[in-house]
Amino acid sequence: MYNLLVTYTEGAWEKGAYEYQSGRAIGGYGDPDVSERYKDLSREAVSELKTFPCLCVYEEGQGEHAYIGWITGLKRRSNTVRIEFEIEKSLPPLPRSEIAKLSAELDIGRYALTHTHWAVKDIRLIPTLIKAGLLDEKKVRRQGLDSKIVQFGLMTPISELSIRPSVFRVPPGNIETDLVSVMMPFEMSFDRVHNAVKAACGSAALRCLRADSIWDEAEVIQDIFSLIYRSRIVVCDFSGRNPNVFYEAGIAHTLGKTVIPIVQNADDIPFDLRHIRFIKYLNNGEGREGLKKVISAKLAAIVSA
């Protein structure tokens, strides 16, 4: 999937935000089924739209280049929709004339590039541009784990360290961009803490799973590895110096995940992890409510980044 953003306004893609009339935003353009899914701009829809790359194009005569970018924010007003975006600086500008030649491959209608509008297309943008020779596949795959192209599962990165785990089986499929996994001791005293983390995830339109909530494999550690592998974000509770959580945090860091450390006692943070910011909390009603608010803010910042 990708967002096709077309404008007649010269220099619009240099400003970081653009406002479409409501009638030109999603609903009246593109595949009806796709439009129906996203036109209401619900929280879930916005969360998904942010994971799709944008093809930012000028109408004919207004600009020679098109750009790849990402939606960072959406605001619906009375009769307009304001899109906040960022251009992907690691990828080169694309000749507009070449994009026009790829109209069929990119599902761009005959007159789509002559009308200001926003549409969502059920096409894999990055692979299509690579196949057409407009992007270099090796350069795209070397973006690194902090690249949104990699984070959103659009391309698998080329690693300088060709590491394959010998103890675990790598699960099939891509990273689930709305999945947060929680690593903490399997003890009842942590159930309410988990509920606070789960509530924080819900406020950011993210799903939350704890390792003991799944049973897909014969070995518990394989389930844990698969969950961490599929997750975008991993919350690790180091309270009580649980060795399993230390091990799981190491897996998450090695896989390049965004790890949010939480702890009841700062002394439980191991020396090798003291340089990473952590969230300290009290395991009581007020403390868990505070934890929920801090994690909510952290997740919102990560999702909008």
C-alpha positions as CSV (number, residue, x, y, z in Angstrom):
1,M,0.0,0.0,0.0
2,Y,1.1,3.6,-0.6
3,N,-0.3,7.1,-0.3
4,L,-0.4,9.1,-3.6
5,L,-0.2,12.8,-2.9
6,V,-0.6,15.1,-5.8
7,T,-0.6,18.9,-5.7
8,Y,-0.5,21.9,-8.0
9,T,1.1,24.1,-5.4
10,E,4.7,24.8,-6.2
11,G,7.1,24.0,-3.4
12,A,4.5,22.2,-1.3
13,W,6.7,19.1,-0.7
14,E,9.3,21.3,0.9
15,K,7.1,22.6,3.7
16,G,6.3,19.5,5.8
17,A,2.5,20.0,5.7
18,Y,-0.2,20.3,3.1
19,E,-4.0,20.8,3.3
20,Y,-6.5,19.0,1.0
21,Q,-10.1,19.9,0.6
22,S,-12.1,17.1,2.1
23,G,-13.6,16.1,-1.2
24,R,-10.1,15.5,-2.6
25,A,-8.9,13.3,0.3
26,I,-9.2,9.6,-0.2
27,G,-12.9,9.2,-0.5
28,G,-13.4,10.4,-4.1
29,Y,-10.3,8.7,-5.6
30,G,-8.8,5.3,-6.1
31,D,-10.2,1.8,-5.4
32,P,-13.6,2.1,-3.7
33,D,-12.9,-0.7,-1.2
34,V,-9.6,0.8,-0.2
35,S,-11.1,4.3,0.1
36,E,-13.9,3.0,2.2
37,R,-11.4,1.4,4.6
38,Y,-9.5,4.7,5.3
39,K,-11.7,7.6,4.4
40,D,-13.1,8.1,8.0
41,L,-9.6,8.6,9.3
42,S,-10.3,6.7,12.5
43,R,-7.4,6.2,14.9
44,E,-6.8,2.7,13.5
45,A,-6.9,4.0,9.9
46,V,-4.4,6.9,10.7
47,S,-2.1,4.4,12.4
48,E,-2.0,2.3,9.3
49,L,-1.7,5.2,6.9
50,K,1.5,6.3,8.7
51,T,3.1,3.0,7.9
52,F,2.5,3.4,4.1
53,P,5.1,5.3,2.1
54,C,4.0,8.4,0.2
55,L,4.6,9.2,-3.4
56,C,4.6,13.0,-3.4
57,V,4.0,14.3,-7.0
58,Y,3.5,17.7,-8.5
59,E,1.0,18.3,-11.3
60,E,2.5,18.8,-14.7
61,G,4.4,22.0,-15.1
62,Q,4.8,22.6,-11.3
63,G,7.8,20.5,-10.6
64,E,10.2,18.1,-12.3
65,H,10.6,15.7,-9.4
66,A,8.6,13.4,-7.2
67,Y,9.5,12.4,-3.7
68,I,9.1,9.5,-1.3
69,G,8.0,10.4,2.2
70,W,5.9,9.5,5.2
71,I,2.7,10.8,6.9
72,T,3.6,12.0,10.4
73,G,0.2,13.5,11.4
74,L,-3.4,14.0,10.2
75,K,-5.9,16.6,11.3
76,R,-9.4,16.7,10.0
77,R,-11.0,20.2,10.0
78,S,-14.5,21.3,8.9
79,N,-13.9,21.0,5.2
80,T,-10.2,20.2,4.9
81,V,-7.7,17.5,5.9
82,R,-4.2,18.7,6.9
83,I,-1.4,16.2,6.3
84,E,1.9,16.6,8.1
85,F,4.7,14.7,6.4
86,E,8.4,14.2,6.1
87,I,10.4,13.5,2.9
88,E,12.6,10.4,3.1
89,K,16.0,12.0,2.8
90,S,17.9,8.8,2.3
91,L,16.2,8.2,-1.0
92,P,16.7,10.4,-4.1
93,P,14.1,12.6,-5.8
94,L,12.5,10.8,-8.7
95,P,11.9,12.2,-12.2
96,R,8.3,13.1,-12.5
97,S,8.3,12.1,-16.2
98,E,9.4,8.5,-15.1
99,I,6.6,8.3,-12.6
100,A,4.2,9.2,-15.3
101,K,5.5,6.3,-17.4
102,L,4.8,3.9,-14.5
103,S,1.1,4.9,-14.3
104,A,-0.2,1.4,-14.9
105,E,2.3,-0.3,-12.5
106,L,1.5,2.3,-9.8
107,D,-2.3,2.2,-10.3
108,I,-2.3,5.9,-11.3
109,G,-5.3,6.8,-13.4
110,R,-5.1,8.6,-16.7
111,Y,-5.8,12.0,-15.3
112,A,-4.6,11.5,-11.7
113,L,-1.4,13.5,-12.2
114,T,-3.4,16.5,-13.4
115,H,-5.7,16.7,-10.4
116,T,-4.7,17.7,-6.8
117,H,-5.8,14.9,-4.6
118,W,-4.8,12.2,-2.1
119,A,-5.5,8.5,-2.8
120,V,-4.4,5.2,-1.2
121,K,-3.2,2.6,-3.6
122,D,-3.0,-1.1,-3.0
123,I,0.5,-1.3,-4.7
124,R,3.9,-2.1,-3.2
125,L,5.6,1.2,-4.0
126,I,9.2,0.6,-3.1
127,P,9.6,-2.8,-4.9
128,T,7.8,-1.3,-8.0
129,L,10.2,1.6,-8.1
130,I,13.2,-0.8,-7.7
131,K,11.9,-3.0,-10.5
132,A,11.6,0.1,-12.8
133,G,15.2,1.0,-12.0
134,L,14.3,4.3,-10.2
135,L,15.7,3.0,-6.9
136,D,18.8,1.0,-6.1
137,E,17.8,-2.1,-4.2
138,K,21.1,-2.5,-2.4
139,K,21.0,1.1,-1.2
140,V,17.4,0.7,0.0
141,R,18.2,-2.5,1.9
142,R,21.2,-0.8,3.6
143,Q,19.0,1.9,5.2
144,G,19.5,0.3,8.6
145,L,17.1,-0.8,11.4
146,D,16.1,2.7,12.2
147,S,14.7,3.3,8.7
148,K,11.0,3.4,8.4
149,I,11.3,1.2,5.3
150,V,12.7,-1.5,7.5
151,Q,10.6,-0.8,10.6
152,F,7.4,-1.1,8.6
153,G,8.4,-4.3,7.0
154,L,8.6,-2.9,3.4
155,M,12.1,-4.3,2.8
156,T,14.4,-6.6,4.6
157,P,17.7,-4.9,5.5
158,I,21.1,-6.2,4.3
159,S,23.1,-6.7,7.5
160,E,26.8,-6.2,7.6
161,L,26.8,-9.0,10.2
162,S,25.1,-11.9,8.4
163,I,23.9,-13.4,11.7
164,R,21.4,-16.3,11.8
165,P,20.3,-17.6,15.2
166,S,21.2,-21.2,15.9
167,V,19.0,-21.7,18.9
168,F,15.8,-20.2,17.6
169,R,13.7,-20.6,14.4
170,V,13.1,-17.3,12.6
171,P,9.3,-17.0,12.2
172,P,7.7,-16.2,8.8
173,G,6.1,-12.9,8.0
174,N,7.0,-9.3,8.6
175,I,7.3,-7.1,11.7
176,E,3.8,-6.3,13.0
177,T,4.0,-2.5,13.2
178,D,1.2,-2.2,15.8
179,L,2.5,-4.9,18.1
180,V,4.1,-4.2,21.5
181,S,5.4,-7.2,23.5
182,V,5.9,-7.2,27.3
183,M,8.7,-9.1,29.0
184,M,8.3,-9.4,32.8
185,P,8.3,-12.2,35.4
186,F,5.3,-14.6,35.2
187,E,4.1,-13.7,38.6
188,M,0.6,-12.5,39.8
189,S,2.2,-9.4,41.4
190,F,3.0,-8.2,37.9
191,D,-0.5,-8.7,36.4
192,R,-1.7,-5.2,37.3
193,V,1.5,-3.7,35.9
194,H,0.9,-5.6,32.7
195,N,-2.7,-4.2,32.6
196,A,-1.3,-0.6,32.9
197,V,1.1,-1.2,30.0
198,K,-1.7,-2.8,28.0
199,A,-3.9,0.3,28.6
200,A,-1.0,2.6,27.5
201,C,-0.7,0.6,24.3
202,G,-4.4,0.9,23.7
203,S,-4.3,4.7,24.0
204,A,-1.7,4.7,21.2
205,A,-3.8,2.3,19.0
206,L,-1.2,-0.5,19.5
207,R,-1.7,-4.1,20.5
208,C,0.0,-5.5,23.6
209,L,1.0,-9.2,24.2
210,R,2.8,-10.8,27.1
211,A,4.8,-13.9,26.5
212,D,2.6,-16.1,28.6
213,S,-0.5,-15.2,26.5
214,I,0.7,-17.2,23.5
215,W,1.3,-20.9,23.0
216,D,2.2,-21.6,19.4
217,E,5.5,-23.6,19.9
218,A,6.5,-26.6,21.9
219,E,9.3,-24.6,23.5
220,V,8.4,-21.5,25.6
221,I,11.6,-19.7,24.6
222,Q,10.7,-20.1,20.9
223,D,7.3,-18.5,21.5
224,I,9.1,-15.6,23.3
225,F,11.7,-15.2,20.5
226,S,8.9,-15.2,17.9
227,L,6.9,-12.6,19.8
228,I,10.0,-10.3,20.2
229,Y,10.8,-10.8,16.5
230,R,7.3,-9.8,15.3
231,S,7.1,-6.8,17.6
232,R,7.9,-3.2,16.8
233,I,8.4,-2.3,20.5
234,V,9.4,-4.3,23.5
235,V,8.7,-3.3,27.1
236,C,11.0,-5.0,29.6
237,D,10.4,-4.9,33.4
238,F,13.7,-5.4,35.2
239,S,12.1,-5.4,38.6
240,G,13.5,-8.1,40.8
241,R,16.5,-8.7,38.5
242,N,14.7,-11.6,36.7
243,P,17.3,-13.4,34.6
244,N,14.8,-14.3,31.9
245,V,13.9,-10.7,31.4
246,F,17.6,-9.8,31.1
247,Y,18.0,-12.5,28.4
248,E,14.9,-11.4,26.5
249,A,16.1,-7.8,26.6
250,G,19.3,-8.9,25.0
251,I,17.4,-10.7,22.2
252,A,15.3,-7.5,21.6
253,H,18.4,-5.3,21.5
254,T,20.2,-7.7,19.1
255,L,17.2,-7.7,16.8
256,G,17.2,-3.9,16.7
257,K,13.9,-3.4,18.5
258,T,12.9,-0.3,20.3
259,V,13.1,-1.3,24.0
260,I,11.4,0.5,26.8
261,P,12.9,-0.5,30.2
262,I,10.7,-0.1,33.3
263,V,11.6,-0.9,36.9
264,Q,10.4,-0.5,40.5
265,N,13.9,-0.1,41.9
266,A,16.7,1.6,39.9
267,D,19.2,-0.7,41.5
268,D,17.7,-3.6,39.6
269,I,19.0,-2.1,36.3
270,P,22.2,-4.0,35.4
271,F,25.3,-2.0,34.9
272,D,25.5,-2.7,31.1
273,L,22.1,-1.1,30.6
274,R,22.4,2.0,32.9
275,H,23.2,4.2,29.9
276,I,19.6,3.6,28.5
277,R,16.8,5.7,30.0
278,F,14.3,3.7,32.0
279,I,11.0,4.4,33.6
280,K,10.8,4.0,37.4
281,Y,7.4,3.2,38.9
282,L,5.7,2.1,42.2
283,N,3.5,-1.0,42.1
284,N,0.5,0.6,43.6
285,G,-2.6,2.2,42.1
286,E,-1.1,5.7,41.8
287,G,2.2,4.4,40.6
288,R,0.7,2.2,37.9
289,E,-1.5,5.1,36.7
290,G,1.7,7.2,36.5
291,L,3.4,4.4,34.6
292,K,0.5,4.2,32.1
293,K,0.7,7.9,31.4
294,V,4.5,7.9,30.9
295,I,4.4,4.9,28.6
296,S,1.5,6.3,26.7
297,A,3.5,9.5,26.0
298,K,6.6,7.4,25.0
299,L,4.6,5.2,22.6
300,A,2.9,8.3,21.0
301,A,6.4,9.8,20.4
302,I,7.6,6.5,18.8
303,V,4.6,6.1,16.6
304,S,4.7,9.7,15.4
305,A,8.5,9.7,14.8
